[in-house]
């Protein structure tokens, strides 16, 4: 099963969901606005993908929390991701014990079709 993690109002998440729908690929959706992934889940993602790819240092939440001033190391980024899922680069796609971050249509075609 493929799980798409994100928020419905995010353009990249919308593109990913549209891609899966147009290709008749069934997915589960995990809404970061309603739930926070467990620390165990975040840890597993950081083992499958670079934390610097998972951590969105260009987003609104990063700026409003003024995290740039903290100069976070990987452990600091991990701690913030565990308590504030809006800091994830979206979408996070979980499938076959793998993780894919962000939307890239060519990569999706290569991976899922």
C-alpha positions in Angstrom: 0.0 0.0 0.0 1.1 3.5 -0.8 0.6 6.2 1.8 0.7 9.9 0.9 1.6 12.2 3.8 0.8 15.9 3.5 -1.9 18.5 3.6 -4.7 18.8 1.1 -4.0 22.5 0.4 -0.4 21.9 -0.7 0.1 22.2 -4.4 2.7 19.4 -4.5 0.4 17.1 -2.5 -2.4 17.9 -4.9 -0.2 17.0 -7.9 0.8 13.8 -6.3 -2.8 12.8 -5.5 -3.8 13.7 -9.0 -1.0 11.6 -10.5 -2.1 8.5 -8.4 -5.8 9.1 -9.3 -5.1 9.5 -13.0 -3.1 6.3 -13.0 -5.7 4.3 -11.0 -3.3 3.8 -8.1 -5.0 3.5 -4.8 -3.4 5.4 -1.9 -4.1 6.2 1.7 -3.8 9.8 2.8 -2.4 11.0 6.1 -3.2 14.6 6.9 -0.5 16.4 8.7 -3.1 19.0 9.9 -5.0 16.3 11.7 -2.3 13.9 12.9 1.4 13.9 13.7 3.5 10.9 12.6 5.1 9.0 15.5 8.7 9.6 16.4 9.3 6.0 15.3 7.8 6.8 11.9 10.0 9.9 11.5 13.1 8.0 12.6 12.3 5.3 9.9 11.9 8.0 7.3 15.3 9.6 8.2 16.9 6.2 7.8 15.5 5.9 4.2 15.9 9.5 3.2 18.2 12.4 4.1 16.8 14.5 6.9 17.8 17.6 5.0 15.5 16.5 2.2 12.7 15.7 4.6 13.1 19.0 6.5 11.5 22.0 4.7 13.7 25.0 5.5 12.0 27.1 2.9 8.4 26.9 4.1 6.2 29.3 6.0 6.2 27.2 9.3 10.1 27.3 9.3 10.0 31.0 8.9 7.3 31.7 11.4 9.0 29.6 14.0 12.3 31.5 13.3 14.2 28.2 13.1 17.0 29.6 10.9 18.3 31.5 14.0 18.6 28.2 15.9 21.1 26.8 13.3 19.7 23.3 13.8 21.8 20.2 13.5 20.3 16.8 12.3 19.2 16.0 15.8 17.5 19.4 16.2 15.7 18.9 12.9 14.6 15.5 13.9 13.1 16.8 17.2 11.3 19.6 15.3 9.9 17.1 12.7 8.5 15.0 15.6 6.6 17.8 17.1 5.7 19.9 14.0 4.7 17.9 10.9 4.2 21.1 8.9 8.0 21.2 8.7 8.1 18.2 6.4 8.8 18.8 2.7 5.6 17.5 1.1 4.4 15.1 0.1 6.1 12.2 1.8 5.3 9.0 0.0 5.7 5.8 1.8 5.7 2.5 -0.2 7.4 -0.9 -0.2 9.5 0.0 2.9 10.8 3.1 0.9 10.2 6.8 1.1 10.0 9.4 -1.6 9.9 13.1 -0.8 8.3 16.0 -2.8 6.6 15.8 -6.2 8.6 14.9 -9.3 6.4 13.6 -12.1 9.2 11.8 -13.9 10.3 10.1 -10.7 6.8 9.1 -10.0 6.3 7.6 -13.5 9.6 5.7 -13.1 8.7 4.4 -9.6 5.0 3.7 -9.8 4.1 2.9 -13.4 
